[in-house]
């Protein structure tokens, strides 16, 4: 039985397929989506405990995906990953509803720790 279920949303297919595989080795069931539309479809048909979301996505951007996730699934923790600098340095800071964020390249152990923390918080 898996520790928890995660949905990873990132358009870098090599990155997310590798992360999903490595999470599986550690007892974490994970799926991935390469775009926001596919991710929202998976959310509707599956049950996930945590979402890992890249901000830069083709088509529906990460901010819009985040807004839709928080509208439809307000209690699901979302961890942002970005290769575009720290969110605290941006004028709007960390978007509302985000549990935390990590910078790319993502360290697997840091990601797992953040996901465990997010899933365990009330």
N, C-alpha and C positions, 0 to 999 in steps of 0.2 A: 504494500500500500504506500502511496506517495505521501510525502510530508505535507505538500500543498500543491495547488495548480496555478501555473503562471501563464500569462499571455504576453509574448514579446512582440512589439510592433516596431519594425525598422525596415527600411528599404534596402539595406545592405545584406543581401541574402547569405553571403558567406559568413558574416558575423552572426546572424541570428540562428542559422542552422547549426553552427558550431556551439553557440551558447545552449541551445535546446539539447543537443547531444550531451554536452558536459554537465548540464543540470540533471539530466536523466541518470547519469552515472552516480550522482549524489542523492538520488531518491526524490528528486523534485520533478513532477510531471509538468512539462512545458510544451506549448504550441507557439507557432509564430505566424505573423501576418506581415506581408510586404507593403501594405497600404492601409489607410484608414477605413475604407469601405469594407474590405475583407475582414478587418479586425472587428468592426461593429457587428458584422454577420456572425463571426465566431462567438462574440459575447452573447448574442441572442440565442445561439444554439448550444452553448456550453456553460459550464460553471467554473469560474476562475476566482482565485483568492487574492490575486495581485496582478497588476498590469505594469509592464515596463515599456515605456513609450519614448521613441525618438522624436525630437521636435521638428526635424527637417524631413518631411515626407512629400512625395510627389502627389499631385491632385489635392486631396483633402489634407491640409497641413496638420502638424502635431497639436497646435493650439485648438483647432476646430475639433479634432478627435478627442482631446481632453475635455472640451466643453460638452460634447455629446456623451462621453462616458460619465461625467459627473452629473449630467442631467438624468440619464437613464439608470445609472448605477452609482448613486451618491455615496455609498458606503465602501466601494472598492478602493483600496489604496493604489495610487499611481506613482511610480518612480520614473522620473524623466532621465533620459540619457541624451547627452548632446556633445558634439564635437566642436561646438562653436563658442567656447568660453563659458565662464561662470555666470550663472543666472543672477547672482547678487550684483554683478557689475552692470546689468541691464536696467534701464529706467524703471520698468515695471517690477523688477525683482522676480522672485519665484512666483509662478502663477498660482492663483487660489485653487485649493483642492489637491495640490501636489504633496505627497508624503515627503519626498526628498528627491535628490537628483545626483547623478554621477556623470563625470566627464569621460569621454572616449579618449583613449582606448579603455574599455571597461575591464577592471580587474574582477575576475570571477568570484573570488572569495569576498570582496567588498559587496558585489551585487547580491550574493547569497545572504550575507549578513543583513543588508538593507531589506531584502524581501522577507526574511524571517522576522525582523523587527516590525515591518509593516503589517504582516499577517497577525502577529501577536498583540498589536495595540488594539484597545477597545474601540 
